[in-house]
Amino acid sequence: MAARCAGVLVALAAALLCAACDSAPPDWNSLISARVRDQYPAAQVKVLDARTLEVTLGGKVLRFDSAEIALQCNRGPRDCDRAIDQVLLQMQGGAPEAGKP
């Protein structure tokens, strides 16, 4: 019985891996946009170009250099969290230099 369950789990894992192979990984703009929307569900996020995100929240429009944030994220999770926290701080009205492209 245990061997049968293990076989089913292996087959399920293989099927999930194959399904994941067909889809392209998300880009940085999508990942950063998702983090902003998680924190601010009312925010509208637009991708202006490959490097620039525009976030509208409560009548305030901010632009962020997503390529710069991606560079920080490539350095590691701590740097990535810090870079995205700077975006979120600027949306709250603090850290005015954080999102300048």
C-alpha positions in Angstrom: 0.0 0.0 0.0 2.8 2.4 1.0 4.7 1.7 -2.3 1.5 2.3 -4.3 1.0 5.7 -2.6 4.6 6.6 -3.2 4.3 5.7 -6.8 1.2 7.9 -7.2 3.0 10.8 -5.5 6.0 10.4 -7.8 3.7 10.4 -10.9 1.9 13.5 -9.6 5.1 15.3 -8.9 6.4 14.5 -12.4 3.1 15.7 -14.0 3.4 19.0 -12.1 7.0 19.4 -13.2 6.0 18.9 -16.8 3.2 21.4 -16.5 5.6 23.9 -15.1 8.0 23.4 -17.9 5.5 24.7 -20.5 5.0 28.1 -18.8 7.6 30.9 -18.9 8.8 32.2 -15.5 7.3 35.5 -14.5 9.3 38.7 -15.2 10.5 41.2 -12.6 7.7 43.6 -13.5 5.1 41.0 -12.7 6.8 40.0 -9.5 7.2 43.6 -8.2 3.6 44.4 -9.3 2.3 41.5 -7.3 4.2 42.6 -4.2 2.8 46.1 -4.5 -0.8 44.8 -5.0 -0.4 42.5 -2.0 0.4 45.4 0.2 -2.0 47.9 -1.5 -4.9 46.0 -3.1 -6.4 49.3 -4.4 -3.2 50.2 -6.3 -3.2 50.2 -10.1 0.1 49.1 -11.5 1.0 49.6 -15.2 4.1 48.4 -17.0 5.2 51.4 -19.1 8.2 49.7 -20.6 10.7 47.0 -19.7 12.2 49.2 -17.0 9.4 51.3 -15.6 6.4 50.6 -13.5 3.7 53.2 -12.8 1.7 52.9 -9.6 -1.5 54.9 -9.0 -2.8 54.9 -5.5 -5.2 57.4 -4.0 -4.7 60.0 -6.7 -0.9 59.7 -6.3 1.1 58.5 -9.4 4.6 57.2 -8.8 7.1 55.7 -11.3 9.7 53.1 -10.3 12.7 51.7 -12.1 12.0 48.0 -12.0 15.4 47.2 -13.6 17.1 48.8 -10.6 14.9 46.8 -8.2 15.6 43.6 -10.1 19.4 44.2 -9.8 18.9 44.4 -6.0 16.8 41.3 -6.0 19.5 39.4 -7.9 21.8 40.1 -5.0 19.7 38.1 -2.6 16.4 38.0 -0.7 17.5 40.6 1.9 18.5 43.2 -0.7 15.3 42.4 -2.7 13.1 42.9 0.4 14.9 46.2 1.1 14.4 47.5 -2.4 10.7 46.6 -2.5 10.2 48.0 1.0 11.6 51.3 -0.3 8.9 51.2 -3.1 6.2 50.6 -0.4 7.6 53.4 1.8 7.5 55.9 -1.0 3.9 55.0 -1.6 3.2 55.8 2.0 4.9 59.2 1.5 8.3 58.5 3.0 11.7 58.0 1.4 11.2 60.4 -1.5 14.3 59.3 -3.4 13.4 55.6 -3.4 11.5 55.2 -6.6 13.2 57.6 -9.0 14.1 55.8 -12.2 
